[in-house]
Amino acid sequence: MKNFFAPVRKVLCPYCLYENQFRQPIDRCQKCEQKLDAEYLENFHDHQPFFTQIIGWSQVGKTVYLQSLTYALMKMGRIWKRVYAFAPLTDKTLEYVQNVRTYIHEGRLPLPTQMTIQEAYIMQLSGMERWNSRTFVLRDVAGEVFTKLEFPINYTPYLLRVPTTLLMVSLSDLRNDKKRGMEDLINSYIHTIMEHDRNYKRQTRNVVVVLSKADKIINELPDNLRSYLADDPVAAMIDSKAPGKPIDSPQMQAYMIRLAQISGVIEEGGGNIAGGL
């Protein structure tokens, strides 16, 4: 007897991370009822989403970081020549793209993130060297959310379930802030996870510490870090007015190895670099 049932499809909601299972087409999440973008649904398995949450105090550079990342993703077509394309899948993400063009043209910084529950940033990336096609999904959050021991989960809906969290601190601010240390933010992150997820040990979590505002203490950094900040080949190529040169997968791999080496330098000398955390 033939099976006339359609196969079950599984798609993670980019807003609440619920796993939707369905045979017939859907246009909304079965749990939170948020409308799901048709392109996100159609390309889910070919563009596996990478979810991340960003946390950090006010004015450490979270919004600038996301704007800068958006700018880089917009410009990577200069060096990823084959079929690379970026596509914002929400109005909020499109707004980021448009704001980046405005800020770059006018030479000004973006406004601080407002103290509201932020919409998801969803950027579909096709044809990347080394990573092929993915969908990058992130939520920006106002820094005021992170001042207490326990983070309010309604403002950080990804925090408990995402595999990767970006924890951002400002190098120069740490030098001048006699009240807070980076360990406070890390402890609050751990406390929040343990308070709200009793099975937290079942999931491997990655915390990527992002150090910002290094330009303000550039003369105090080790020579190899100053050299890296002054001579990043990818940044130079996407900013250059000259025609871009294609980067293939082996070159991208070599670049990632260099980033890992720099990360190791920062990790080994973290206390000195940040002025004693």
Backbone torsions as a table, in degrees:
resi	resn	phi	psi	omega
1	MET	NA	130.7	-177.0
2	LYS	-74.8	146.1	178.3
3	ASN	-94.4	113.2	-177.5
4	PHE	-95.0	4.3	179.8
5	PHE	-79.9	136.0	175.8
6	ALA	-70.8	149.3	178.3
7	PRO	-65.2	151.4	178.4
8	VAL	-76.3	128.5	174.7
9	ARG	-99.9	146.9	179.0
10	LYS	-125.8	123.4	-178.4
11	VAL	-136.2	126.7	177.0
12	LEU	-78.8	131.4	176.3
13	CYS	-68.5	128.9	-179.8
14	PRO	-75.5	-2.9	-177.9
15	TYR	-103.6	-41.6	-179.0
16	CYS	-120.7	-3.0	178.5
17	LEU	67.2	16.0	175.7
18	TYR	-70.6	139.4	178.3
19	GLU	-85.9	104.4	176.7
20	ASN	-78.4	130.9	175.9
21	GLN	-120.3	127.6	-174.4
22	PHE	-157.2	154.0	173.6
23	ARG	-103.2	-41.3	178.1
24	GLN	-94.1	151.2	-177.5
25	PRO	-55.9	143.0	175.8
26	ILE	-124.5	159.5	175.3
27	ASP	-128.6	1.7	177.7
28	ARG	-138.4	153.2	176.7
29	CYS	-65.7	137.6	-178.8
30	GLN	-71.2	-14.3	-179.4
31	LYS	-105.7	-60.5	-174.9
32	CYS	-90.0	-11.5	176.6
33	GLU	66.7	16.5	172.7
34	GLN	-68.6	143.1	177.5
35	LYS	-68.4	133.6	-178.6
36	LEU	-101.7	130.6	-179.0
37	ASP	-63.4	134.8	-177.0
38	ALA	-61.2	-38.1	180.0
39	GLU	-68.6	-37.9	176.5
40	TYR	-61.8	-45.6	179.8
41	LEU	-63.8	-46.4	-175.7
42	GLU	-65.0	-38.6	-173.5
43	ASN	-102.4	13.3	-172.7
44	PHE	-55.5	-46.6	-174.1
45	HIS	-80.3	-23.9	176.4
46	ASP	-86.4	-19.8	178.3
47	HIS	-127.1	69.5	-176.3
48	GLN	-54.1	126.8	-176.8
49	PRO	-71.8	145.1	172.8
50	PHE	-114.5	110.1	-176.3
51	PHE	-96.5	139.1	175.4
52	THR	-150.9	153.7	176.4
53	GLN	-116.3	138.1	176.8
54	ILE	-109.4	133.4	179.2
55	ILE	-131.3	152.5	179.9
56	GLY	163.9	155.1	-178.3
57	TRP	-68.8	173.5	179.8
58	SER	-63.4	143.1	172.5
59	GLN	63.4	25.0	173.9
60	VAL	-89.3	-11.1	176.3
61	GLY	110.9	18.5	-177.8
62	LYS	-61.5	-48.3	-178.3
63	THR	-67.9	-40.5	177.1
64	VAL	-62.0	-40.2	178.2
65	TYR	-59.8	-46.5	-178.8
66	LEU	-68.0	-37.6	176.4
67	GLN	-64.7	-41.4	179.3
68	SER	-65.7	-40.1	177.0
69	LEU	-63.1	-41.8	177.6
70	THR	-60.6	-43.8	178.1
71	TYR	-58.7	-45.2	179.8
72	ALA	-62.6	-43.2	-179.9
73	LEU	-64.3	-34.3	177.4
74	MET	-67.1	-31.6	-173.7
75	LYS	-96.5	-8.0	-174.1
76	MET	-66.1	-15.4	174.8
77	GLY	-61.5	-17.8	177.0
78	ARG	-68.2	-27.1	-175.7
79	ILE	-122.9	-17.9	170.0
80	TRP	-99.2	91.9	-164.4
81	LYS	-85.1	-21.1	-166.9
82	ARG	-66.7	-78.9	-178.5
83	VAL	-134.8	28.3	-175.3
84	TYR	-65.1	137.8	175.3
85	ALA	-155.0	147.3	174.5
86	PHE	-117.7	147.6	-178.6
87	ALA	-146.6	111.4	174.1
88	PRO	-68.2	135.4	-174.9
89	LEU	-109.9	4.8	174.7
90	THR	-136.2	160.1	176.4
91	ASP	-60.3	-37.3	-179.6
92	LYS	-64.4	-40.4	179.9
93	THR	-69.4	-40.0	175.3
94	LEU	-61.3	-38.3	177.5
95	GLU	-62.1	-39.9	176.2
96	TYR	-58.8	-47.1	-178.9
97	VAL	-60.3	-45.6	-179.1
98	GLN	-67.6	-39.1	178.4
99	ASN	-65.0	-37.9	178.6
100	VAL	-59.8	-45.3	178.9
101	ARG	-59.7	-41.6	-179.4
102	THR	-67.4	-47.3	-177.6
103	TYR	-63.4	-40.7	179.2
104	ILE	-64.9	-42.9	-178.7
105	HIS	-65.4	-40.6	-176.0
106	GLU	-91.7	-11.3	178.5
107	GLY	68.1	39.0	179.4
108	ARG	-128.4	162.7	-178.8
109	LEU	-87.1	155.0	177.6
110	PRO	-70.1	161.5	177.6
111	LEU	-73.1	153.4	177.3
112	PRO	-61.4	153.6	176.9
113	THR	-67.9	134.8	-178.6
114	GLN	-77.6	154.4	-179.0
115	MET	-79.2	66.3	175.6
116	THR	-137.6	167.2	175.6
117	ILE	-73.1	117.2	-172.9
118	GLN	-81.6	145.8	175.7
119	GLU	-71.8	160.7	179.8
120	ALA	-72.8	140.1	171.6
121	TYR	-91.9	115.8	-176.6
122	ILE	-128.0	110.7	-178.7
123	MET	-121.4	118.1	177.7
124	GLN	-86.0	126.9	-176.7
125	LEU	-120.5	121.2	-176.2
126	SER	-116.6	139.0	172.4
127	GLY	71.2	34.8	176.6
128	MET	-76.2	142.9	171.2
129	GLU	-67.3	137.4	177.0
130	ARG	81.3	-40.2	-175.7
131	TRP	-107.4	-6.7	-176.7
132	ASN	59.3	-121.5	-175.9
133	SER	-116.8	132.3	178.4
134	ARG	-142.7	167.1	170.7
135	THR	-119.3	119.8	-177.5
136	PHE	-91.2	122.1	-176.7
137	VAL	-126.6	125.8	-174.9
138	LEU	-148.4	156.6	171.8
139	ARG	-123.9	127.7	171.4
140	ASP	-85.7	150.6	-176.2
141	VAL	-141.1	139.6	176.5
142	ALA	-62.2	140.1	-175.8
143	GLY	-63.9	-23.6	179.8
144	GLU	-61.4	-21.8	-179.7
145	VAL	-64.0	-26.4	-168.9
146	PHE	-103.0	20.7	-177.0
147	THR	-85.8	-16.3	-178.5
148	LYS	-99.7	168.5	178.6
149	LEU	-62.0	-38.7	-178.6
150	GLU	-111.7	124.9	179.3
151	PHE	-74.1	137.9	176.2
152	PRO	-71.0	117.1	-173.4
153	ILE	-64.4	-29.7	-179.4
154	ASN	-64.8	-24.6	176.7
155	TYR	-88.3	-17.6	-178.9
156	THR	-126.0	66.2	-172.0
157	PRO	-66.0	-18.6	179.8
158	TYR	-87.0	-20.6	-164.0
159	LEU	-53.2	-42.5	-173.6
160	LEU	-75.6	-21.0	-170.3
161	ARG	-117.1	-18.4	-176.9
162	VAL	-73.9	147.3	178.9
163	PRO	-76.9	-20.7	-174.8
164	THR	-132.0	131.4	176.1
165	THR	-121.5	131.9	174.0
166	LEU	-92.4	117.0	-179.7
167	LEU	-107.0	109.4	-171.5
168	MET	-105.4	132.1	174.9
169	VAL	-134.8	150.1	-179.9
170	SER	-94.9	125.5	179.7
171	LEU	-61.4	-48.0	-177.1
172	SER	-69.5	-35.7	178.9
173	ASP	-66.1	-37.4	178.2
174	LEU	-62.4	-34.0	179.2
175	ARG	-63.0	-36.9	-171.9
176	ASN	-97.6	-17.0	-177.0
177	ASP	-88.9	108.4	-178.3
178	LYS	-86.3	-2.8	-175.8
179	LYS	-99.0	-40.6	-173.6
180	ARG	-113.1	149.9	174.0
181	GLY	-129.6	162.5	-177.4
182	MET	-60.7	-30.7	-179.7
183	GLU	-63.9	-26.0	177.5
184	ASP	-62.8	-44.2	-179.0
185	LEU	-67.7	-40.3	178.9
186	ILE	-65.6	-43.7	178.8
187	ASN	-62.3	-39.2	178.8
188	SER	-65.7	-38.7	176.9
189	TYR	-61.0	-49.1	-179.9
190	ILE	-62.5	-43.6	-179.6
191	HIS	-60.2	-44.4	-178.7
192	THR	-64.5	-43.0	178.7
193	ILE	-61.1	-46.3	-177.1
194	MET	-68.8	-33.7	179.8
195	GLU	-69.1	-35.1	-171.2
196	HIS	-107.6	-7.9	179.9
197	ASP	-135.7	94.7	-178.2
198	ARG	-67.5	-17.5	179.1
199	ASN	-105.9	31.9	-173.4
200	TYR	-60.8	-25.4	-177.4
201	LYS	-72.3	-14.6	-178.4
202	ARG	-77.3	-17.2	-176.1
203	GLN	-115.2	130.2	174.4
204	THR	-77.4	129.4	-178.7
205	ARG	-120.7	139.2	177.5
206	ASN	-110.9	128.0	175.5
207	VAL	-114.0	116.2	179.0
208	VAL	-101.2	114.8	179.0
209	VAL	-84.1	119.9	-179.8
210	VAL	-106.9	118.0	179.9
211	LEU	-96.2	123.3	-176.2
212	SER	-111.6	170.4	176.6
213	LYS	59.8	34.0	178.1
214	ALA	-65.6	-22.6	-178.4
215	ASP	-62.7	-25.3	-177.9
216	LYS	-76.4	-16.7	178.1
217	ILE	-127.2	28.8	-173.1
218	ILE	-56.2	-37.1	-176.9
219	ASN	-73.8	-12.1	-179.2
220	GLU	-98.3	-3.7	-177.4
221	LEU	-83.5	155.5	174.9
222	PRO	-58.2	155.5	-176.0
223	ASP	-56.9	-41.9	-176.6
224	ASN	-67.3	-31.7	177.4
225	LEU	-74.0	-39.8	177.2
226	ARG	-62.3	-40.4	179.1
227	SER	-63.5	-42.2	179.5
228	TYR	-63.9	-45.5	-178.3
229	LEU	-65.4	-31.4	-178.0
230	ALA	-85.9	-15.7	-172.7
231	ASP	-142.0	65.1	174.3
232	ASP	-92.1	115.8	-173.1
233	PRO	-63.5	-37.6	-179.8
234	VAL	-67.6	-45.8	178.3
235	ALA	-60.4	-40.1	-179.7
236	ALA	-64.4	-39.5	-176.9
237	MET	-71.7	-38.3	-178.0
238	ILE	-76.8	-20.0	178.3
239	ASP	-92.0	-16.1	-175.3
240	SER	-69.3	145.0	175.6
241	LYS	-84.3	-13.1	177.4
242	ALA	-75.4	157.9	178.2
243	PRO	-56.4	136.0	-179.2
244	GLY	-70.7	151.5	177.0
245	LYS	-105.3	129.9	-177.5
246	PRO	-60.1	142.2	173.0
247	ILE	-111.9	126.0	179.3
248	ASP	-94.9	179.5	-175.9
249	SER	-60.3	-45.0	177.8
250	PRO	-60.6	-39.1	178.1
251	GLN	-66.6	-37.6	178.4
252	MET	-66.9	-37.5	177.3
253	GLN	-64.1	-41.7	178.1
254	ALA	-63.1	-38.2	178.0
255	TYR	-64.2	-41.8	179.4
256	MET	-66.1	-34.3	176.3
257	ILE	-63.9	-40.7	177.5
258	ARG	-63.4	-41.6	177.9
259	LEU	-60.9	-39.5	178.5
260	ALA	-64.3	-38.1	178.3
261	GLN	-65.0	-42.9	178.2
262	ILE	-64.1	-40.1	177.4
263	SER	-59.6	-40.4	178.2
264	GLY	-64.4	-38.4	177.5
265	VAL	-62.5	-43.4	180.0
266	ILE	-65.1	-42.2	-178.4
267	GLU	-64.3	-42.3	-178.4
268	GLU	-68.1	-36.3	-177.2
269	GLY	-109.8	24.4	-174.0
270	GLY	-54.6	-45.9	-178.2
271	GLY	-61.5	-43.6	-179.9
272	ASN	-70.6	-39.8	-177.5
273	ILE	-63.6	-42.1	-177.5
274	ALA	-90.0	4.9	175.8
275	GLY	80.4	25.3	-180.0
276	GLY	86.9	96.1	-176.3
277	LEU	-84.2	NA	NA
